[in-house]
Amino acid sequence: MYTRLMTTSERLIEATRELLWERGYVGTSPKAIQQAAGAGQGSMYHHFAGKPDLALAAIRRTAEEMRAVAEVSLSGGGSAYARVEAYLLRERDVLRGCPIGRLTMDPDAMASEELRAPVDETLDWLRGRLAFVIQEGLDSGELAGPLDPVELAATIVATVQGGYVLARASGSPAAFDTAVRGLLALLGRLSSRTA
């Protein structure tokens, strides 16, 4: 999982990212992080003040990655519908869920203002970015109807996050896929130029 070319701090951050995704904040112990990263206790506390500091670095890294991946779809070529479609249909590990969205269900992570901030900022960024694309579609005449871009963007994010929950509950990505297909069908009815 980790290469020898990675620094100890990088291995610690990557191990923490994976463990937070799998186990949540409470289930991610410093010992588990050290074992996964192949680092000693001294190394961990040399690079980070403690578990909260390391978790914050890991959450920020995950948030940056999520934004970068979403931006590839949302800034690609084509119509607004095509870009939203690309975002919705991009490859995901649906049964693992969203690493940012899963943190919202972790009471200890959400109880910390510092740990909650990058989660909230990332979801807010995603809603804003989607609203911008939708507004472009409205401005170009591609999308029609009484649409509020902010509300539609929130619906898209809620569908994706809810789709993860439904897929995990059923143990099948089919629930996620059904939610996405349903949303795309609705969006297609609003678009004069579906791809």
C-alpha atoms as a printed R data frame, in Angstrom:
    type eleno elety resid chain resno       x      y       z
1   ATOM     1    CA   MET     A     1   0.000  0.000   0.000
2   ATOM     2    CA   TYR     A     2   2.797  2.390   0.857
3   ATOM     3    CA   THR     A     3   6.095  2.711  -0.918
4   ATOM     4    CA   ARG     A     4   9.518  3.192   0.570
5   ATOM     5    CA   LEU     A     5   9.685  6.476  -1.329
6   ATOM     6    CA   MET     A     6   6.964  7.933   0.898
7   ATOM     7    CA   THR     A     7   8.063  9.902   3.929
8   ATOM     8    CA   THR     A     8   6.951  8.752   7.368
9   ATOM     9    CA   SER     A     9   4.526 11.662   7.648
10  ATOM    10    CA   GLU     A    10   3.011 10.746   4.241
11  ATOM    11    CA   ARG     A    11   2.592  7.117   5.305
12  ATOM    12    CA   LEU     A    12   0.924  8.246   8.533
13  ATOM    13    CA   ILE     A    13  -1.489 10.530   6.667
14  ATOM    14    CA   GLU     A    14  -2.362  7.860   4.095
15  ATOM    15    CA   ALA     A    15  -2.857  5.199   6.779
16  ATOM    16    CA   THR     A    16  -5.098  7.557   8.722
17  ATOM    17    CA   ARG     A    17  -7.149  8.352   5.619
18  ATOM    18    CA   GLU     A    18  -7.801  4.665   5.008
19  ATOM    19    CA   LEU     A    19  -8.596  3.904   8.630
20  ATOM    20    CA   LEU     A    20 -10.956  6.873   8.977
21  ATOM    21    CA   TRP     A    21 -12.797  5.671   5.875
22  ATOM    22    CA   GLU     A    22 -13.029  2.097   7.180
23  ATOM    23    CA   ARG     A    23 -13.481  2.613  10.917
24  ATOM    24    CA   GLY     A    24 -14.339  6.237  11.622
25  ATOM    25    CA   TYR     A    25 -12.580  8.518  14.077
26  ATOM    26    CA   VAL     A    26 -13.250  6.581  17.288
27  ATOM    27    CA   GLY     A    27 -12.297  3.266  15.688
28  ATOM    28    CA   THR     A    28  -8.997  4.673  14.439
29  ATOM    29    CA   SER     A    29  -6.500  4.309  17.254
30  ATOM    30    CA   PRO     A    30  -2.968  5.735  17.200
31  ATOM    31    CA   LYS     A    31  -1.661  2.162  17.469
32  ATOM    32    CA   ALA     A    32  -3.650  1.079  14.390
33  ATOM    33    CA   ILE     A    33  -2.345  4.091  12.465
34  ATOM    34    CA   GLN     A    34   1.243  3.305  13.428
35  ATOM    35    CA   GLN     A    35   0.856 -0.349  12.447
36  ATOM    36    CA   ALA     A    36  -0.729  0.468   9.098
37  ATOM    37    CA   ALA     A    37   1.921  3.080   8.343
38  ATOM    38    CA   GLY     A    38   4.830  0.993   9.577
39  ATOM    39    CA   ALA     A    39   5.854  3.819  11.884
40  ATOM    40    CA   GLY     A    40   6.695  3.935  15.551
41  ATOM    41    CA   GLN     A    41   4.996  5.994  18.218
42  ATOM    42    CA   GLY     A    42   7.942  8.392  18.324
43  ATOM    43    CA   SER     A    43   7.669  9.015  14.598
44  ATOM    44    CA   MET     A    44   3.974  9.748  14.821
45  ATOM    45    CA   TYR     A    45   4.373 12.265  17.614
46  ATOM    46    CA   HIS     A    46   7.428 13.773  15.953
47  ATOM    47    CA   HIS     A    47   5.332 14.724  12.911
48  ATOM    48    CA   PHE     A    48   1.934 15.342  14.528
49  ATOM    49    CA   ALA     A    49   0.801 16.703  17.894
50  ATOM    50    CA   GLY     A    50  -1.564 13.765  18.332
51  ATOM    51    CA   LYS     A    51  -4.432 11.858  16.799
52  ATOM    52    CA   PRO     A    52  -6.628 14.958  16.229
53  ATOM    53    CA   ASP     A    53  -3.794 16.741  14.394
54  ATOM    54    CA   LEU     A    54  -3.096 13.706  12.221
55  ATOM    55    CA   ALA     A    55  -6.811 13.134  11.563
56  ATOM    56    CA   LEU     A    56  -7.167 16.768  10.465
57  ATOM    57    CA   ALA     A    57  -4.279 16.374   8.000
58  ATOM    58    CA   ALA     A    58  -5.859 13.177   6.669
59  ATOM    59    CA   ILE     A    59  -9.329 14.713   6.327
60  ATOM    60    CA   ARG     A    60  -7.904 17.742   4.548
61  ATOM    61    CA   ARG     A    61  -6.033 15.482   2.124
62  ATOM    62    CA   THR     A    62  -9.183 13.459   1.458
63  ATOM    63    CA   ALA     A    63 -11.159 16.677   0.919
64  ATOM    64    CA   GLU     A    64  -8.562 17.992  -1.552
65  ATOM    65    CA   GLU     A    65  -8.651 14.721  -3.463
66  ATOM    66    CA   MET     A    66 -12.456 14.674  -3.561
67  ATOM    67    CA   ARG     A    67 -12.519 18.219  -4.945
68  ATOM    68    CA   ALA     A    68  -9.892 17.425  -7.571
69  ATOM    69    CA   VAL     A    69 -11.737 14.315  -8.772
70  ATOM    70    CA   ALA     A    70 -15.080 16.152  -8.944
71  ATOM    71    CA   GLU     A    71 -13.466 19.080 -10.755
72  ATOM    72    CA   VAL     A    72 -12.256 16.813 -13.565
73  ATOM    73    CA   SER     A    73 -15.864 15.954 -14.429
74  ATOM    74    CA   LEU     A    74 -17.382 19.343 -13.734
75  ATOM    75    CA   SER     A    75 -14.835 21.344 -15.724
76  ATOM    76    CA   GLY     A    76 -14.680 18.940 -18.655
77  ATOM    77    CA   GLY     A    77 -16.034 19.834 -22.033
78  ATOM    78    CA   GLY     A    78 -19.590 19.593 -23.133
79  ATOM    79    CA   SER     A    79 -22.945 20.774 -21.966
80  ATOM    80    CA   ALA     A    80 -23.910 21.382 -18.358
81  ATOM    81    CA   TYR     A    81 -25.953 18.180 -18.458
82  ATOM    82    CA   ALA     A    82 -22.960 16.228 -19.819
83  ATOM    83    CA   ARG     A    83 -20.696 17.538 -17.046
84  ATOM    84    CA   VAL     A    84 -23.197 16.720 -14.306
85  ATOM    85    CA   GLU     A    85 -23.733 13.320 -15.919
86  ATOM    86    CA   ALA     A    86 -19.956 12.729 -15.966
87  ATOM    87    CA   TYR     A    87 -19.795 13.603 -12.275
88  ATOM    88    CA   LEU     A    88 -22.672 11.273 -11.415
89  ATOM    89    CA   LEU     A    89 -21.423  8.371 -13.543
90  ATOM    90    CA   ARG     A    90 -17.743  8.546 -12.661
91  ATOM    91    CA   GLU     A    91 -16.216  5.410 -11.211
92  ATOM    92    CA   ARG     A    92 -16.695  5.100  -7.454
93  ATOM    93    CA   ASP     A    93 -16.214  2.423  -4.812
94  ATOM    94    CA   VAL     A    94 -19.917  2.679  -3.975
95  ATOM    95    CA   LEU     A    95 -19.978  0.029  -1.246
96  ATOM    96    CA   ARG     A    96 -17.215  1.773   0.692
97  ATOM    97    CA   GLY     A    97 -19.199  4.989   0.594
98  ATOM    98    CA   CYS     A    98 -17.877  8.513   0.382
99  ATOM    99    CA   PRO     A    99 -14.882  9.111   2.664
100 ATOM   100    CA   ILE     A   100 -16.104 12.648   3.380
101 ATOM   101    CA   GLY     A   101 -19.784 11.766   3.645
102 ATOM   102    CA   ARG     A   102 -19.064  8.904   6.041
103 ATOM   103    CA   LEU     A   103 -17.388 11.320   8.433
104 ATOM   104    CA   THR     A   104 -20.697 13.182   8.794
105 ATOM   105    CA   MET     A   105 -22.056 10.075  10.525
106 ATOM   106    CA   ASP     A   106 -19.161  9.962  12.982
107 ATOM   107    CA   PRO     A   107 -20.343 11.772  16.133
108 ATOM   108    CA   ASP     A   108 -16.834 12.338  17.474
109 ATOM   109    CA   ALA     A   109 -15.551 13.788  14.219
110 ATOM   110    CA   MET     A   110 -18.590 16.062  13.927
111 ATOM   111    CA   ALA     A   111 -18.300 17.139  17.582
112 ATOM   112    CA   SER     A   112 -14.908 18.673  16.778
113 ATOM   113    CA   GLU     A   113 -15.235 22.019  15.015
114 ATOM   114    CA   GLU     A   114 -11.743 21.582  13.623
115 ATOM   115    CA   LEU     A   115 -12.419 18.138  12.116
116 ATOM   116    CA   ARG     A   116 -15.903 19.067  10.906
117 ATOM   117    CA   ALA     A   117 -14.724 22.209   9.074
118 ATOM   118    CA   PRO     A   118 -13.030 20.536   6.056
119 ATOM   119    CA   VAL     A   119 -15.979 18.148   5.701
120 ATOM   120    CA   ASP     A   120 -18.499 20.993   5.654
121 ATOM   121    CA   GLU     A   121 -16.289 23.130   3.395
122 ATOM   122    CA   THR     A   122 -15.925 20.313   0.869
123 ATOM   123    CA   LEU     A   123 -19.631 19.537   0.679
124 ATOM   124    CA   ASP     A   124 -20.348 23.269   0.444
125 ATOM   125    CA   TRP     A   125 -17.760 23.604  -2.346
126 ATOM   126    CA   LEU     A   126 -19.352 20.696  -4.223
127 ATOM   127    CA   ARG     A   127 -22.833 22.209  -3.977
128 ATOM   128    CA   GLY     A   128 -21.445 25.553  -5.144
129 ATOM   129    CA   ARG     A   129 -19.555 24.024  -8.038
130 ATOM   130    CA   LEU     A   130 -22.604 22.082  -9.197
131 ATOM   131    CA   ALA     A   131 -24.797 25.200  -8.857
132 ATOM   132    CA   PHE     A   132 -22.337 27.088 -11.067
133 ATOM   133    CA   VAL     A   133 -22.539 24.413 -13.787
134 ATOM   134    CA   ILE     A   134 -26.341 24.386 -13.576
135 ATOM   135    CA   GLN     A   135 -26.421 28.185 -13.821
136 ATOM   136    CA   GLU     A   136 -24.265 27.949 -16.955
137 ATOM   137    CA   GLY     A   137 -26.856 25.564 -18.403
138 ATOM   138    CA   LEU     A   138 -29.661 27.978 -17.584
139 ATOM   139    CA   ASP     A   139 -27.764 30.958 -19.018
140 ATOM   140    CA   SER     A   140 -27.053 29.128 -22.282
141 ATOM   141    CA   GLY     A   141 -30.674 27.984 -22.622
142 ATOM   142    CA   GLU     A   142 -29.666 24.343 -22.417
143 ATOM   143    CA   LEU     A   143 -31.601 23.856 -19.178
144 ATOM   144    CA   ALA     A   144 -35.125 25.164 -18.912
145 ATOM   145    CA   GLY     A   145 -37.770 25.412 -16.285
146 ATOM   146    CA   PRO     A   146 -38.180 27.123 -12.973
147 ATOM   147    CA   LEU     A   147 -34.871 25.871 -11.577
148 ATOM   148    CA   ASP     A   148 -33.013 27.137  -8.554
149 ATOM   149    CA   PRO     A   149 -29.381 26.112  -9.199
150 ATOM   150    CA   VAL     A   150 -28.577 26.006  -5.470
151 ATOM   151    CA   GLU     A   151 -31.527 23.737  -4.712
152 ATOM   152    CA   LEU     A   152 -30.788 21.449  -7.657
153 ATOM   153    CA   ALA     A   153 -27.115 21.220  -6.644
154 ATOM   154    CA   ALA     A   154 -28.167 20.254  -3.108
155 ATOM   155    CA   THR     A   155 -30.451 17.589  -4.608
156 ATOM   156    CA   ILE     A   156 -27.568 16.157  -6.648
157 ATOM   157    CA   VAL     A   157 -25.267 15.971  -3.607
158 ATOM   158    CA   ALA     A   158 -28.062 14.465  -1.493
159 ATOM   159    CA   THR     A   159 -28.764 11.849  -4.176
160 ATOM   160    CA   VAL     A   160 -25.111 10.810  -4.328
161 ATOM   161    CA   GLN     A   161 -24.691 10.679  -0.560
162 ATOM   162    CA   GLY     A   162 -28.022  8.930  -0.078
163 ATOM   163    CA   GLY     A   163 -27.161  6.515  -2.869
164 ATOM   164    CA   TYR     A   164 -24.041  5.497  -0.967
165 ATOM   165    CA   VAL     A   165 -26.123  4.839   2.154
166 ATOM   166    CA   LEU     A   166 -28.690  2.772   0.240
167 ATOM   167    CA   ALA     A   167 -25.973  0.756  -1.497
168 ATOM   168    CA   ARG     A   168 -24.165  0.026   1.761
169 ATOM   169    CA   ALA     A   169 -27.441 -0.966   3.456
170 ATOM   170    CA   SER     A   170 -28.335 -3.400   0.667
171 ATOM   171    CA   GLY     A   171 -24.788 -4.607   0.065
172 ATOM   172    CA   SER     A   172 -25.184 -3.840  -3.628
173 ATOM   173    CA   PRO     A   173 -24.227 -0.886  -5.839
174 ATOM   174    CA   ALA     A   174 -27.587 -1.302  -7.621
175 ATOM   175    CA   ALA     A   175 -29.319  1.095  -5.203
176 ATOM   176    CA   PHE     A   176 -26.749  3.818  -5.963
177 ATOM   177    CA   ASP     A   177 -27.047  3.210  -9.698
178 ATOM   178    CA   THR     A   178 -30.856  3.386  -9.539
179 ATOM   179    CA   ALA     A   179 -30.754  6.714  -7.689
180 ATOM   180    CA   VAL     A   180 -28.312  8.175 -10.227
181 ATOM   181    CA   ARG     A   181 -30.342  6.935 -13.213
182 ATOM   182    CA   GLY     A   182 -33.488  8.446 -11.712
183 ATOM   183    CA   LEU     A   183 -31.812 11.797 -11.175
184 ATOM   184    CA   LEU     A   184 -30.366 11.803 -14.694
185 ATOM   185    CA   ALA     A   185 -33.810 11.035 -16.119
186 ATOM   186    CA   LEU     A   186 -35.234 14.051 -14.290
187 ATOM   187    CA   LEU     A   187 -32.358 16.271 -15.400
188 ATOM   188    CA   GLY     A   188 -32.737 15.028 -18.960
189 ATOM   189    CA   ARG     A   189 -36.307 16.328 -19.021
190 ATOM   190    CA   LEU     A   190 -34.986 19.790 -18.165
191 ATOM   191    CA   SER     A   191 -32.303 19.739 -20.834
192 ATOM   192    CA   SER     A   192 -32.790 20.668 -24.464
193 ATOM   193    CA   ARG     A   193 -29.416 19.118 -25.367
194 ATOM   194    CA   THR     A   194 -28.875 15.923 -23.407
195 ATOM   195    CA   ALA     A   195 -25.761 14.059 -24.359
